[in-house]
Amino acid sequence: MTPAPPRDDTRTLATVAHTAFFLLLGASVARFLLRHPGEPRTPWVLALSITLALLYVLGPALGAAPTRRRLLWLGLVVTTWVVLVVLAPSFAWCAVPLFFTALRTLPPRAAVVLVALLTAFVVTAQLQLSKSFDPNLLLAPPAVAALATAVFVHMERQAQAQRALIDDLIRTRRELAATERREGTLAERQRLSMEIHDTLAQNLSSQQMLLQAADRTWDTDPATARAHVRTATGIAAHGLAEARRLVHDLAPSELADGAGLADALRALDAGPDIEVRFHLEGAPAPLPDRVQSALLRIAQGALANVREHSGARTAALTLSFLGDQVVLDIADDGHGFTAPRTDADGRGHGLPAMRARVRQLGGTLTIESTPGEGTVLSAAIPLEPAP
């Protein structure tokens, strides 16, 4: 089971903080209007309240990274809030969500300093608002600020640890996959080398010996020389059959026993949660084995990506015979992604492998995808004109 992204907790906390800010701001405005009706400072308080709300709304659009615009925005928000608290001390409790904003925006040390300054300002404003000395007003704001800071720091550390764990898991999975691919490649190479040594190499060696013997006896014993040549011809025919068998073994098993590409594509699936549909357009034409193998492998890789990354419910395979070319389209209704422009922009090996297969056959691979609108992958391979 893949761990849940740590961003979810951060987003939840941000939503709670934003909601709390606007609730506290609205409550402060209502309290001021009820306690101080008709005062000359009322227009200023209302104008600053609206300004503070608008500034706060702009925050999420600037992101959480401490960029210059983000720091300038934080400075404007804090300054507006300070002026508002000077005019109406009851707005001091709006500082609690600002603690979270400062902790998200600034480096840890700078954020703690700003939280301490905001807390001191809140204490001063509350003591000024109170008619008599109240220890709670002196101790409650620092306690709330300390608690909020501790909770945020703890969550950030947990999020960082979880991100590090996820990165380690992803890196380990990639290393294991690469190791398995290397081991599989080495095992296949060893199998092929033994097959070639035991069949083709031995046949070629026998042919060479027989032809050399025929050459030596050609003038003195033509009958024996011809017999050697006939034997070498039989060995060559056997070697050709072995070579064809090796080539057949390297082809996809789905295309074995004369199965066509359309039937192999129709039999593909992407898992129990994804419905795969197949469409055939145009008049089917005989395809070279390497073209069929490449298109089948591309379809398998694309459906694997759909299953692992897209979150799609349906996928459609369309094989189109257009006379001078054959086109395979794989479309899904998943959440889409930003398609890489080059192989260097991608993280995995699937798309580069597909491009390499198509490029070897002189074709093109195009990807059309938009976040939230699904993906369409199209492989077009030119065909030689029929004689």
C-alpha positions as CSV (number, residue, x, y, z in Angstrom):
1,M,0.0,0.0,0.0
2,T,1.4,3.4,-1.0
3,P,1.5,5.9,1.9
4,A,-0.8,8.9,1.6
5,P,0.9,12.0,0.4
6,P,2.0,14.3,3.3
7,R,0.5,17.2,1.4
8,D,-3.0,16.2,2.4
9,D,-2.4,17.0,6.1
10,T,-0.9,20.3,5.2
11,R,-3.9,21.2,2.9
12,T,-6.3,20.3,5.7
13,L,-4.5,22.4,8.2
14,A,-4.3,25.3,5.7
15,T,-8.1,25.0,5.1
16,V,-8.8,25.1,8.8
17,A,-6.5,28.1,9.3
18,H,-8.1,30.1,6.5
19,T,-11.6,29.3,7.8
20,A,-10.6,30.3,11.3
21,F,-9.1,33.6,10.1
22,F,-12.3,34.7,8.3
23,L,-14.4,33.6,11.2
24,L,-12.3,35.6,13.7
25,L,-12.2,38.6,11.3
26,G,-16.0,38.5,10.9
27,A,-16.5,38.1,14.7
28,S,-14.1,41.0,15.4
29,V,-16.0,43.3,12.9
30,A,-19.3,42.4,14.5
31,R,-18.0,42.9,18.0
32,F,-16.6,46.3,17.0
33,L,-19.8,47.5,15.4
34,L,-21.9,46.3,18.4
35,R,-19.6,47.8,21.0
36,H,-18.7,51.1,19.2
37,P,-21.6,52.2,17.0
38,G,-21.2,55.4,15.1
39,E,-17.6,56.1,16.1
40,P,-15.4,58.2,13.7
41,R,-12.9,55.4,13.3
42,T,-15.6,52.9,12.1
43,P,-15.0,53.6,8.3
44,W,-11.3,53.1,8.8
45,V,-11.9,49.9,10.7
46,L,-14.3,48.6,8.0
47,A,-11.9,49.6,5.2
48,L,-8.9,47.9,6.8
49,S,-11.0,44.8,7.5
50,I,-11.9,44.5,3.8
51,T,-8.3,45.2,2.8
52,L,-7.1,42.6,5.1
53,A,-9.6,40.0,3.8
54,L,-8.7,40.8,0.2
55,L,-5.0,40.5,0.9
56,Y,-5.5,37.2,2.7
57,V,-7.4,35.8,-0.2
58,L,-4.5,36.5,-2.5
59,G,-2.1,34.4,-0.4
60,P,-2.9,30.9,-1.7
61,A,-2.4,32.2,-5.3
62,L,1.2,33.1,-4.5
63,G,2.1,29.6,-3.2
64,A,3.9,28.6,0.0
65,A,7.5,29.1,-1.1
66,P,9.3,32.1,0.4
67,T,9.5,34.1,-2.8
68,R,9.8,37.9,-2.8
69,R,6.2,38.3,-3.7
70,R,5.1,36.0,-1.0
71,L,7.3,37.8,1.6
72,L,5.9,41.2,0.4
73,W,2.4,39.9,0.7
74,L,3.1,38.6,4.3
75,G,4.5,42.0,5.2
76,L,1.4,43.8,3.9
77,V,-0.9,41.4,5.7
78,V,0.9,41.9,9.0
79,T,1.1,45.7,8.6
80,T,-2.6,46.0,7.8
81,W,-3.4,43.8,10.8
82,V,-1.2,45.8,13.1
83,V,-2.9,49.1,12.1
84,L,-6.2,47.5,12.5
85,V,-5.4,46.3,16.0
86,V,-4.2,49.8,17.0
87,L,-7.6,51.1,15.9
88,A,-9.6,48.2,17.4
89,P,-7.7,45.9,19.8
90,S,-10.5,43.2,19.5
91,F,-8.9,42.2,16.2
92,A,-5.9,40.9,18.0
93,W,-7.1,37.3,18.0
94,C,-6.9,37.2,14.2
95,A,-3.2,36.7,14.8
96,V,-3.7,33.0,15.5
97,P,-4.2,32.1,11.8
98,L,-1.4,34.5,11.0
99,F,0.9,32.3,13.1
100,F,0.3,29.5,10.8
101,T,0.8,31.7,7.7
102,A,4.1,33.0,9.0
103,L,5.3,29.4,9.9
104,R,4.5,28.3,6.4
105,T,6.1,31.2,4.6
106,L,9.3,32.0,6.5
107,P,12.3,29.9,7.5
108,P,11.9,28.4,11.0
109,R,14.0,30.9,12.9
110,A,12.5,34.0,11.2
111,A,9.0,32.5,11.6
112,V,9.5,32.0,15.4
113,V,10.7,35.6,15.7
114,L,7.7,36.9,13.9
115,V,5.3,34.7,15.9
116,A,6.9,36.1,19.1
117,L,6.4,39.7,17.9
118,L,2.8,39.1,17.0
119,T,2.2,37.4,20.3
120,A,3.7,40.4,22.2
121,F,1.5,42.7,20.2
122,V,-1.6,40.6,21.0
123,V,-0.8,40.7,24.7
124,T,-0.3,44.5,24.6
125,A,-3.6,45.0,22.7
126,Q,-5.5,42.7,25.1
127,L,-4.2,44.4,28.2
128,Q,-5.1,47.8,26.7
129,L,-8.6,46.5,26.0
130,S,-9.1,45.2,29.5
131,K,-10.2,47.6,32.2
132,S,-8.2,45.7,34.9
133,F,-5.2,43.5,34.9
134,D,-6.0,39.9,33.9
135,P,-3.3,37.2,34.1
136,N,-5.1,35.2,31.4
137,L,-4.6,38.0,29.0
138,L,-0.8,37.9,29.8
139,L,-0.4,34.2,29.7
140,A,-3.1,32.9,27.2
141,P,-1.7,34.4,24.0
142,P,1.9,33.1,24.5
143,A,0.5,29.7,25.4
144,V,-1.7,29.6,22.2
145,A,1.3,30.8,20.1
146,A,3.6,28.1,21.6
147,L,1.0,25.4,21.1
148,A,0.4,26.4,17.5
149,T,4.1,26.6,16.7
150,A,4.8,23.2,18.3
151,V,2.0,21.5,16.4
152,F,3.1,23.0,13.1
153,V,6.7,22.1,13.6
154,H,5.8,18.6,14.6
155,M,3.6,18.1,11.6
156,E,6.3,19.5,9.3
157,R,8.9,17.1,10.7
158,Q,6.5,14.2,10.3
159,A,5.8,15.3,6.7
160,Q,9.5,15.6,5.9
161,A,10.1,12.1,7.4
162,Q,7.2,10.7,5.4
163,R,8.4,12.4,2.2
164,A,11.9,11.0,2.8
165,L,10.4,7.5,3.4
166,I,8.4,7.7,0.2
167,D,11.4,8.8,-1.8
168,D,13.4,5.9,-0.4
169,L,10.6,3.5,-1.3
170,I,10.4,4.9,-4.8
171,R,14.2,4.8,-5.2
172,T,14.3,1.2,-3.9
173,R,11.5,0.1,-6.2
174,R,13.3,1.6,-9.2
175,E,16.6,0.0,-8.2
176,L,14.9,-3.4,-7.8
177,A,13.1,-3.0,-11.1
178,A,16.4,-2.1,-12.8
179,T,18.1,-5.1,-11.1
180,E,15.4,-7.4,-12.2
181,R,15.7,-6.0,-15.8
182,R,19.4,-6.5,-15.8
183,E,19.1,-10.0,-14.4
184,G,16.4,-10.9,-16.9
185,T,18.5,-9.4,-19.7
186,L,21.6,-11.4,-18.7
187,A,19.6,-14.6,-18.3
188,E,18.1,-14.1,-21.8
189,R,21.5,-13.4,-23.2
190,Q,22.9,-16.5,-21.7
191,R,20.0,-18.6,-23.0
192,L,20.4,-17.2,-26.5
193,S,24.2,-17.6,-26.4
194,M,23.8,-21.3,-25.5
195,E,21.1,-21.8,-28.1
196,I,23.3,-20.2,-30.8
197,H,26.3,-22.1,-29.7
198,D,24.5,-25.5,-29.7
199,T,22.7,-25.0,-33.0
200,L,23.9,-22.3,-35.4
201,A,27.5,-22.2,-34.3
202,Q,27.8,-26.0,-34.5
203,N,26.0,-26.1,-37.8
204,L,28.3,-23.5,-39.3
205,S,31.4,-25.3,-38.0
206,S,30.2,-28.6,-39.5
207,Q,29.5,-26.8,-42.8
208,Q,32.9,-25.3,-42.8
209,M,34.6,-28.7,-42.2
210,L,32.6,-30.4,-44.9
211,L,33.2,-27.6,-47.5
212,Q,36.9,-27.7,-46.7
213,A,36.9,-31.5,-47.2
214,A,35.0,-31.1,-50.4
215,D,37.5,-28.5,-51.7
216,R,40.5,-30.9,-50.9
217,T,38.9,-33.9,-52.7
218,W,37.2,-32.0,-55.5
219,D,39.7,-32.9,-58.2
220,T,40.8,-36.4,-56.9
221,D,37.4,-37.7,-55.8
222,P,34.5,-35.7,-57.2
223,A,31.9,-38.1,-55.9
224,T,33.0,-37.8,-52.3
225,A,33.3,-34.0,-52.7
226,R,29.7,-33.8,-54.0
227,A,28.6,-35.9,-51.1
228,H,30.2,-33.5,-48.7
229,V,28.5,-30.5,-50.4
230,R,25.1,-32.3,-50.2
231,T,25.7,-32.9,-46.5
232,A,26.7,-29.3,-45.9
233,T,23.5,-28.2,-47.8
234,G,21.4,-30.3,-45.5
235,I,23.1,-28.9,-42.4
236,A,22.6,-25.4,-43.8
237,A,18.8,-26.1,-44.2
238,H,18.7,-27.4,-40.6
239,G,20.5,-24.3,-39.4
240,L,18.1,-22.0,-41.2
241,A,15.2,-23.8,-39.5
242,E,16.9,-23.3,-36.2
243,A,17.5,-19.6,-36.9
244,R,13.8,-19.1,-37.7
245,R,12.9,-20.9,-34.5
246,L,15.0,-18.6,-32.5
247,V,13.5,-15.5,-34.2
248,H,10.0,-17.0,-33.5
249,D,10.8,-17.5,-29.8
250,L,11.8,-13.8,-29.5
251,A,8.5,-12.6,-30.8
252,P,5.7,-11.8,-28.3
253,S,3.8,-14.9,-27.2
254,E,0.5,-13.2,-28.0
255,L,1.4,-13.3,-31.7
256,A,2.4,-16.9,-31.6
257,D,0.6,-19.6,-33.7
258,G,-0.3,-17.1,-36.4
259,A,-2.4,-14.9,-34.1
260,G,-3.0,-11.4,-35.7
261,L,-2.2,-8.1,-34.1
262,A,-5.9,-7.2,-33.9
263,D,-6.7,-10.3,-31.9
264,A,-3.7,-9.7,-29.6
265,L,-4.8,-6.1,-29.0
266,R,-8.4,-7.2,-28.4
267,A,-7.3,-9.6,-25.7
268,L,-5.3,-7.0,-23.7
269,D,-6.6,-5.7,-20.4
270,A,-5.5,-3.1,-17.8
271,G,-6.8,-4.6,-14.6
272,P,-10.2,-5.3,-13.1
273,D,-11.0,-1.6,-12.5
274,I,-10.4,-0.4,-16.0
275,E,-12.6,-1.3,-19.0
276,V,-10.6,-1.7,-22.2
277,R,-12.3,-1.3,-25.6
278,F,-10.8,-2.2,-28.9
279,H,-11.7,-0.7,-32.3
280,L,-10.5,-1.7,-35.8
281,E,-10.7,0.9,-38.6
282,G,-9.9,0.4,-42.2
283,A,-9.1,-2.7,-44.2
284,P,-6.6,-4.9,-42.3
285,A,-3.4,-5.5,-44.2
286,P,-0.6,-8.0,-43.5
287,L,2.0,-6.4,-41.2
288,P,5.7,-7.3,-40.8
289,D,6.4,-9.2,-37.7
290,R,8.6,-6.5,-36.2
291,V,5.7,-3.9,-36.7
292,Q,3.2,-6.2,-35.0
293,S,5.6,-6.8,-32.1
294,A,6.4,-3.1,-31.7
295,L,2.7,-2.0,-31.7
296,L,1.8,-4.8,-29.3
297,R,4.6,-3.8,-26.9
298,I,3.6,-0.1,-27.1
299,A,0.0,-1.0,-26.3
300,Q,1.1,-3.1,-23.3
301,G,3.3,-0.4,-22.0
302,A,0.6,2.3,-22.5
303,L,-2.0,0.2,-20.6
304,A,0.5,-0.4,-17.8
305,N,0.9,3.4,-17.5
306,V,-2.9,3.8,-17.5
307,R,-3.3,1.3,-14.8
308,E,-0.5,2.7,-12.5
309,H,-0.7,6.4,-13.0
310,S,-3.9,7.7,-14.7
311,G,-6.7,6.8,-12.4
312,A,-8.8,6.1,-15.5
313,R,-12.0,4.0,-15.6
314,T,-11.9,3.3,-19.3
315,A,-9.3,3.0,-22.0
316,A,-9.7,2.6,-25.8
317,L,-7.4,1.0,-28.3
318,T,-7.9,1.9,-31.9
319,L,-5.9,0.2,-34.7
320,S,-6.3,2.1,-38.0
321,F,-5.1,0.9,-41.4
322,L,-4.6,4.0,-43.5
323,G,-3.1,2.6,-46.6
324,D,0.4,4.0,-46.4
325,Q,0.6,3.7,-42.6
326,V,-0.8,1.9,-39.6
327,V,-1.8,3.9,-36.5
328,L,-2.4,2.7,-33.0
329,D,-4.2,5.1,-30.6
330,I,-4.5,4.5,-26.9
331,A,-6.9,6.9,-25.1
332,D,-8.0,7.0,-21.5
333,D,-10.2,9.2,-19.3
334,G,-7.8,9.6,-16.4
335,H,-6.5,12.7,-14.8
336,G,-3.9,13.4,-17.4
337,F,-0.5,14.9,-17.0
338,T,1.9,17.4,-18.5
339,A,3.4,15.4,-21.4
340,P,7.3,15.6,-21.6
341,R,8.6,17.2,-24.7
342,T,11.7,15.0,-24.8
343,D,12.9,11.8,-23.3
344,A,15.1,13.7,-20.9
345,D,12.0,15.4,-19.4
346,G,10.4,12.1,-18.3
347,R,11.1,10.2,-15.2
348,G,10.3,6.6,-16.2
349,H,11.5,4.3,-19.0
350,G,8.1,3.5,-20.6
351,L,7.8,6.5,-23.0
352,P,11.4,6.5,-24.1
353,A,11.2,2.8,-24.9
354,M,8.0,3.4,-26.9
355,R,9.7,6.3,-28.8
356,A,12.7,4.1,-29.5
357,R,10.5,1.2,-30.9
358,V,8.6,3.6,-33.2
359,R,11.8,5.5,-34.3
360,Q,13.4,2.2,-35.3
361,L,10.6,1.6,-37.7
362,G,10.6,5.1,-39.1
363,G,7.4,6.2,-37.4
364,T,6.3,8.8,-34.9
365,L,4.9,8.8,-31.4
366,T,2.7,11.7,-30.2
367,I,1.2,12.3,-26.8
368,E,-1.7,14.6,-26.1
369,S,-2.5,15.1,-22.5
370,T,-3.9,17.9,-20.3
371,P,-4.2,17.6,-16.5
372,G,-7.7,16.6,-15.7
373,E,-8.7,15.7,-19.3
374,G,-7.1,12.3,-20.0
375,T,-4.4,11.2,-22.3
376,V,-4.2,10.1,-26.0
377,L,-1.0,8.3,-27.2
378,S,-0.7,7.7,-30.9
379,A,1.9,5.6,-32.7
380,A,2.1,5.9,-36.5
381,I,4.3,3.5,-38.5
382,P,4.7,3.8,-42.3
383,L,4.1,0.8,-44.4
384,E,5.9,-0.2,-47.6
385,P,3.6,0.0,-50.6
386,A,2.2,-3.4,-51.8
387,P,3.8,-4.8,-54.9
